[in-house]
Amino acid sequence: MANKSVNTFNHKKKNEKGRTILFFYKLLYVIAQVAFFVVTWLSTQSRYYITGKTTVFLAAVFAIAFTGFLTTYSAFEVHKAKPLDLCVKHFLSLALSDIIIFLAIIIALRNLPDLSDLALMVPVQVILTVIWNITAVRIHFAVNPAAETIVVYSDRLAYESIEAINNDTKNFRVIKTINLNDYDGDISQVKEILLEAEVVVLCGILLQERNDIFKYLIEHNKKVIVRPSIGDVLVSTAEREYLFNVPVLTYNSGDKTFATLALKRAMDIAVSALMLLFASPAMLLVALAIKIEDRGPVFYKQQRLTKNAKVFKIIKFRSMRVDAEKDGVARLAADNDDRITKVGRFIRATRLDELPQLINILKGEMSLIGPRPERPEIAQQYEEMLPEFALRLKVKAGLTGYAQVYGKYNTTPYDKLQMDLMYVADMSFFTDIKLIMLTVQVMFQKDSTEGVEKGNTTAVKETSVK
């Protein structure tokens, strides 16, 4: 027991050391980017009358914008993202920060200055970012080697969790997988084994057993990762209150306030109209390319479900052959699906096929943010396996949302449902703004457009739910 306690203590000490080193490295990185901007600004804008207050103001704007975007895109979480994705997060943060600082310069000078000199700072910003990403990843994994991990499960829901943990070899080294069914419900036999691990993953376990194990692990200072159930997701978004000095969790399952819905609708109209205006040249080129390839129709209309199970016709650029579903059977796209045309493969990878849905948003059939609209027949299949799937329809279907930002095209229906319900419970103006920003990042990530597994083109994977 003493050795196990020492191992846990050493693991926590390593984590604290790693977090401290990375904190100061992050701080140094932000200071370096801000300092480089200030030096560039002072050296290239000498033709203007520049006060110290102006420089301080612009430096503050750049620092706040850059730090804010890095935080929004989780660009400092080096242990979670692939190196390429990490660079994308940083490059987007820099690009958006540069746009904001250019606008701030125009406001500060009260005219339109020559910003070509300032644009020269971009290559150096990129170099600083690449150096930071490479070094930060090396520091993190040098100080925090893969943690010894035990996965505890009791049903097939655990498959995706076990696979994800096994694939993440940089963060986890799985030393055991324990099926509670092998112990006939005798948790006491399992508890002692779990002390061998630095991290314990609990997935697909009945609530009573999970709580028992969870409390035991907390008592012994273990890091615990829990695969949530639908109920956990709903409770996690509940409001903490006190009812006559008794702590309670309040979950309001009713509609949002009129102000929230009105603000959301106003944003839908404004953003979709602007996007249609700026995207119209690209949309025209896509339409011509589709028409030239096979002379078929440019648009593809299909029945989908939105709020309160209302049926509407979604509009997309056609990316498949005209006879893609000539047998009348609804099926999801698969990797290397031969039904996808050459133009279709490109517009799916670049998300250009989704642009006509801006028309659905203007008409009020969809929103910018919300659960993706499903076909009625596929939604029926989902609900047979996941009755809670209908809860997604408490809000309008969306062009993007939690499932599109944090999941992939081939993320399981159960996981997508959990993400969608997080949004249903947490819908707000600021949540929508954040998800719009994160969607820009996702557009540069190829793996989020992957189809379902080859050979599994039916709508629903068999899933067991607790």
C-alpha positions in Angstrom: 0.0 0.0 0.0 2.9 2.4 0.8 4.5 1.9 -2.6 1.1 2.7 -4.3 0.7 5.8 -2.3 4.3 6.9 -3.2 3.5 6.3 -6.9 0.4 8.4 -6.7 2.3 11.2 -4.9 5.1 11.1 -7.5 2.6 11.2 -10.4 0.9 14.3 -8.9 4.3 16.0 -8.2 5.3 15.4 -11.8 2.0 16.9 -13.1 2.4 20.0 -10.9 6.0 20.5 -12.1 4.9 20.1 -15.7 2.0 22.6 -15.3 4.3 25.1 -13.6 6.9 24.9 -16.4 4.3 25.1 -19.1 2.6 28.1 -17.5 5.8 30.2 -17.5 6.5 29.0 -21.1 3.1 30.1 -22.2 3.6 33.4 -20.5 6.9 33.9 -22.2 5.4 33.0 -25.6 2.6 35.6 -25.3 5.0 38.2 -24.0 7.4 37.5 -27.0 4.5 37.8 -29.5 3.3 41.1 -27.9 6.9 42.5 -27.7 7.5 41.6 -31.3 4.4 43.4 -32.4 5.3 46.5 -30.4 8.8 46.6 -31.8 7.4 46.2 -35.4 4.8 48.9 -34.8 7.3 51.4 -33.4 9.9 50.7 -36.2 7.5 50.8 -39.1 5.1 53.6 -38.1 7.6 56.3 -37.3 6.0 58.5 -40.1 3.0 58.9 -37.8 2.8 60.8 -34.5 2.8 58.1 -32.0 2.2 58.6 -28.3 3.1 56.2 -25.5 -0.5 55.8 -24.7 -1.3 54.7 -28.2 1.4 52.1 -28.1 0.3 50.8 -24.7 -3.3 50.7 -25.9 -2.4 48.7 -29.0 -0.2 46.3 -27.1 -3.0 45.7 -24.6 -5.5 45.1 -27.5 -3.1 42.6 -29.1 -2.4 40.8 -25.8 -6.0 40.5 -24.8 -7.2 39.4 -28.3 -4.3 36.9 -28.7 -4.8 35.4 -25.3 -8.5 35.2 -25.7 -8.3 33.4 -29.0 -5.7 31.0 -27.7 -8.0 30.2 -24.8 -11.1 29.8 -27.0 -9.3 27.4 -29.3 -7.7 25.5 -26.4 -4.4 26.2 -28.1 -2.4 25.7 -24.9 -3.7 22.1 -24.3 -0.6 20.5 -25.8 -1.5 17.0 -24.4 -4.9 16.8 -26.3 -4.2 18.0 -29.8 -2.2 16.6 -32.7 0.9 18.8 -33.5 -0.7 19.9 -36.8 -4.0 20.7 -35.1 -2.1 22.6 -32.5 -0.4 24.8 -35.1 -3.8 25.4 -36.8 -5.2 26.7 -33.4 -2.2 29.1 -33.0 -2.2 30.3 -36.6 -6.0 31.1 -36.4 -5.4 32.9 -33.1 -2.7 35.0 -34.7 -4.7 35.7 -37.9 -7.7 36.9 -35.9 -5.5 38.9 -33.5 -3.8 40.6 -36.4 -7.1 41.5 -38.0 -8.3 43.0 -34.7 -5.0 44.9 -34.2 -5.1 46.3 -37.7 -8.6 47.6 -37.0 -7.4 49.1 -33.7 -4.6 50.9 -35.5 -7.0 52.5 -37.9 -9.2 53.6 -35.0 -6.1 54.9 -33.1 -4.7 56.9 -36.0 -8.2 58.0 -37.3 -7.2 57.3 -40.9 -6.2 54.4 -43.2 -2.5 53.9 -42.8 -0.1 51.8 -44.9 -0.2 48.4 -43.1 2.1 46.6 -45.6 5.1 47.1 -43.3 3.2 45.6 -40.4 2.3 42.6 -42.6 6.0 41.7 -42.6 5.7 40.6 -38.9 3.5 37.7 -39.9 6.4 35.3 -41.0 8.2 36.0 -37.7 4.9 35.3 -35.8 4.6 32.0 -37.6 8.2 31.1 -36.8 7.7 31.9 -33.1 4.6 29.8 -33.1 6.2 26.7 -34.7 9.1 26.9 -32.2 6.7 27.2 -29.3 4.6 24.2 -30.4 7.5 21.9 -31.0 9.2 22.9 -27.7 6.0 22.9 -25.6 5.0 19.4 -26.7 8.5 18.1 -25.9 8.5 19.7 -22.5 5.1 18.4 -21.6 5.7 14.8 -22.5 9.3 14.8 -21.1 7.9 15.9 -17.7 4.6 14.0 -18.0 5.2 10.5 -19.5 2.2 8.2 -20.2 0.3 7.5 -17.0 -0.3 3.9 -15.9 -4.0 3.4 -16.6 -6.7 0.9 -15.8 -10.0 0.8 -17.7 -13.0 -0.5 -15.8 -16.2 -1.3 -17.8 -19.3 -3.5 -17.8 -20.9 -3.3 -21.2 -20.3 -2.6 -24.9 -20.6 1.1 -24.4 -17.0 0.9 -23.3 -15.7 -0.1 -26.7 -15.1 3.4 -28.0 -13.5 4.6 -24.7 -11.1 1.6 -24.5 -10.1 2.2 -28.1 -9.6 5.9 -27.6 -7.4 5.3 -24.5 -5.4 2.6 -26.1 -4.7 4.9 -29.1 -3.6 7.8 -27.0 -0.2 6.2 -26.1 1.4 9.5 -25.3 -0.9 10.2 -22.3 -2.0 6.7 -21.2 -0.3 3.3 -20.8 -3.0 0.8 -20.2 -1.8 -1.8 -17.8 -5.2 -3.6 -17.3 -8.8 -3.6 -18.5 -11.3 -4.9 -16.0 -14.8 -6.2 -16.9 -16.9 -5.9 -13.8 -19.1 -8.8 -15.1 -16.2 -11.1 -14.4 -16.4 -10.3 -10.7 -20.1 -11.0 -10.2 -20.7 -7.5 -8.8 -18.1 -8.0 -6.0 -16.5 -4.5 -6.2 -14.3 -5.1 -3.2 -12.1 -7.4 -5.3 -11.6 -4.7 -7.9 -10.8 -1.8 -5.6 -7.4 -3.1 -4.5 -6.3 -3.7 -8.1 -7.2 -0.1 -9.0 -4.6 1.3 -6.6 -1.9 0.1 -9.0 -2.9 2.7 -11.5 -2.2 6.5 -11.7 -5.3 7.0 -13.8 -8.6 5.0 -13.8 -11.2 5.2 -16.6 -14.8 4.3 -15.7 -17.1 3.6 -18.6 -20.5 1.8 -19.1 -20.9 1.0 -15.4 -24.2 1.0 -13.5 -24.6 4.2 -11.4 -24.4 2.5 -7.9 -21.3 0.6 -8.8 -19.7 3.6 -10.4 -20.3 5.9 -7.4 -18.9 3.3 -5.1 -15.7 3.0 -7.1 -15.5 6.7 -7.8 -15.6 7.7 -4.1 -13.0 5.0 -3.3 -10.6 6.4 -5.9 -11.1 10.0 -4.7 -10.3 8.9 -1.2 -7.0 7.4 -2.5 -6.2 10.5 -4.6 -6.4 8.8 -8.0 -7.2 10.7 -11.2 -10.5 9.4 -12.5 -11.9 9.7 -16.0 -15.7 9.0 -16.3 -17.6 8.1 -19.5 -20.9 9.9 -18.8 -24.4 8.6 -19.4 -27.2 10.8 -20.9 -28.4 11.5 -17.3 -24.9 12.7 -16.3 -24.8 15.1 -19.3 -28.1 16.6 -18.4 -27.3 17.0 -14.7 -23.9 18.5 -15.5 -25.6 21.5 -17.1 -28.0 22.0 -14.1 -27.9 25.2 -12.0 -26.6 24.9 -8.5 -29.0 26.3 -6.0 -29.9 26.2 -2.3 -33.5 25.3 -1.4 -34.0 26.2 2.3 -30.3 25.7 3.0 -30.3 22.4 1.1 -28.0 22.2 -1.9 -30.0 21.1 -5.0 -29.4 21.0 -8.8 -32.1 22.6 -10.9 -32.5 21.6 -14.6 -34.9 23.7 -16.6 -36.1 21.6 -19.5 -38.5 24.3 -20.8 -38.0 26.7 -23.7 -35.4 29.5 -23.5 -36.5 33.0 -22.7 -37.9 35.3 -25.5 -34.8 37.5 -25.2 -32.5 34.5 -25.8 -34.4 33.3 -28.8 -34.8 36.8 -30.3 -31.1 37.4 -30.0 -30.3 34.1 -31.5 -32.6 34.7 -34.4 -31.1 38.2 -35.0 -27.6 36.7 -35.1 -28.8 33.9 -37.5 -30.2 36.5 -40.0 -27.3 38.9 -39.8 -24.5 36.3 -40.1 -26.2 34.1 -42.7 -26.9 37.1 -44.9 -23.3 38.3 -44.7 -22.0 34.8 -45.4 -24.2 34.5 -48.4 -23.0 37.8 -49.7 -19.3 37.0 -49.3 -19.6 33.4 -50.4 -21.7 34.0 -53.5 -18.7 34.0 -55.9 -17.5 30.6 -54.5 -21.0 29.2 -54.6 -21.3 30.2 -58.3 -18.1 28.4 -59.1 -19.2 25.3 -57.2 -22.5 25.3 -59.1 -20.7 25.5 -62.5 -18.3 22.7 -61.5 -21.2 20.4 -60.5 -23.1 21.1 -63.7 -20.1 20.6 -65.9 -19.1 17.3 -64.3 -22.3 15.2 -65.0 -25.0 17.7 -66.2 -27.1 16.8 -63.2 -28.9 19.2 -60.8 -26.7 21.6 -58.8 -28.7 21.4 -55.6 -29.8 18.5 -53.5 -33.0 18.8 -51.4 -33.9 16.3 -48.7 -36.4 16.0 -45.9 -34.9 16.7 -42.5 -36.1 17.3 -38.9 -35.9 20.5 -37.0 -37.4 21.8 -33.7 -40.4 19.9 -32.4 -39.9 17.2 -35.2 -41.0 19.7 -37.9 -40.0 18.4 -41.4 -38.3 20.8 -43.8 -36.3 20.4 -47.0 -32.6 21.0 -46.5 -30.6 22.5 -49.4 -27.1 21.4 -50.2 -24.8 21.3 -53.2 -25.1 17.8 -54.7 -22.0 15.8 -53.9 -23.1 12.4 -55.0 -24.3 10.7 -58.2 -27.9 11.5 -59.1 -28.8 7.8 -58.5 -27.0 7.6 -55.2 -30.0 6.1 -53.4 -31.8 4.5 -56.3 -32.8 1.6 -54.1 -34.6 4.0 -51.8 -32.6 3.0 -48.7 -31.2 5.8 -46.6 -27.6 5.3 -45.7 -24.7 7.5 -44.4 -21.6 8.2 -46.5 -18.7 5.9 -46.0 -14.9 6.3 -46.4 -14.1 6.1 -50.2 -17.8 6.0 -51.0 -18.0 5.4 -54.8 -21.3 7.4 -54.9 -19.4 10.6 -54.3 -18.4 12.5 -57.4 -15.0 14.1 -58.0 -16.4 17.6 -57.4 -18.4 16.2 -54.5 -15.3 14.9 -52.8 -13.7 18.3 -52.9 -16.7 20.3 -51.7 -17.4 17.8 -48.9 -13.8 18.1 -47.7 -13.9 21.9 -47.8 -17.5 22.1 -46.4 -18.6 24.1 -49.5 -21.5 21.7 -50.0 -23.0 23.1 -46.8 -23.2 26.7 -47.9 -26.8 26.6 -49.4 -28.1 25.8 -46.0 -27.6 29.5 -45.2 -30.9 29.9 -47.2 -32.6 27.5 -44.7 -31.2 29.6 -41.9 -32.6 32.9 -43.4 -36.0 31.2 -43.8 -36.0 30.2 -40.1 -36.0 26.5 -40.7 -32.5 26.1 -39.2 -30.1 28.0 -37.0 -26.4 28.7 -37.3 -25.8 26.6 -34.1 -27.8 23.5 -33.1 -27.9 19.7 -33.5 -27.4 18.6 -37.1 -30.8 17.9 -38.8 -31.4 14.2 -39.4 -33.5 12.5 -42.0 -36.8 11.3 -40.5 -36.1 7.6 -41.3 -32.6 7.7 -39.9 -33.8 9.6 -36.8 -36.4 6.8 -36.3 -33.7 4.2 -36.3 -31.6 6.2 -33.8 -34.6 6.5 -31.5 -35.2 2.8 -31.5 -31.8 2.3 -29.9 -31.5 5.7 -28.2 -35.0 6.9 -27.0 -33.3 10.1 -25.7 -32.5 11.0 -29.3 -35.8 12.9 -29.5 -34.6 15.4 -26.9 -32.4 17.0 -29.6 -35.5 18.4 -31.2 -36.2 20.9 -28.4 -34.2 23.4 -30.4 -33.8 24.2 -34.1 -31.4 22.1 -36.2 -28.1 23.9 -36.9 -25.5 24.3 -39.5 -22.8 23.5 -36.9 -22.8 22.6 -33.2 -21.0 20.7 -30.4 -21.1 17.5 -32.3 -19.5 19.1 -35.4 -16.9 20.9 -33.4 -15.8 18.3 -30.9 -16.8 15.1 -32.8 -16.1 13.7 -36.3 -18.4 12.6 -39.1 -17.9 9.0 -37.9 -18.4 9.8 -34.1 -21.0 7.3 -32.8 -24.7 8.4 -32.5 -24.5 8.0 -28.7 -21.5 10.4 -28.4 -23.1 12.9 -30.8 -26.3 12.7 -28.8 -24.5 13.6 -25.6 -22.8 16.6 -27.3 -26.1 17.8 -28.7 -27.8 17.6 -25.4 -25.0 19.6 -23.8 -25.9 22.4 -26.3 -29.7 22.0 -25.7 -29.2 22.6 -22.0 -26.5 25.3 -22.4 -27.8 27.3 -25.3 -26.9 31.0 -25.1 -25.6 33.8 -27.3 -22.0 33.5 -26.0 -22.1 29.7 -26.5 -23.1 30.3 -30.1 -20.3 32.8 -30.6 -17.7 30.4 -29.3 -19.0 27.5 -31.4 -18.9 29.7 -34.6 -15.3 30.5 -33.8 -14.4 26.9 -33.2 -16.1 25.9 -36.4 -13.6 28.0 -38.3 -10.9 25.9 -36.7 -12.6 22.6 -37.6 -12.8 23.6 -41.3 -9.0 23.1 -41.4 -9.1 19.7 -39.8 -9.4 16.9 -42.4 -10.3 14.1 -40.0 -13.6 15.8 -39.0 -14.9 15.1 -42.5 -14.3 11.3 -42.4 -17.2 9.1 -43.3 -18.5 6.1 -41.3 -16.4 3.0 -41.3 -16.3 1.1 -44.5 -18.7 -1.8 -44.3 -20.8 0.0 -41.7 -23.0 2.2 -43.8 -26.2 1.6 -42.0 -27.5 4.4 -39.9 -27.0 3.1 -36.4 -24.3 1.1 -34.7 -25.6 -1.2 -32.1 -25.2 0.6 -28.8 -26.0 -0.3 -25.3 -27.2 2.5 -23.0 -27.2 2.8 -19.2 
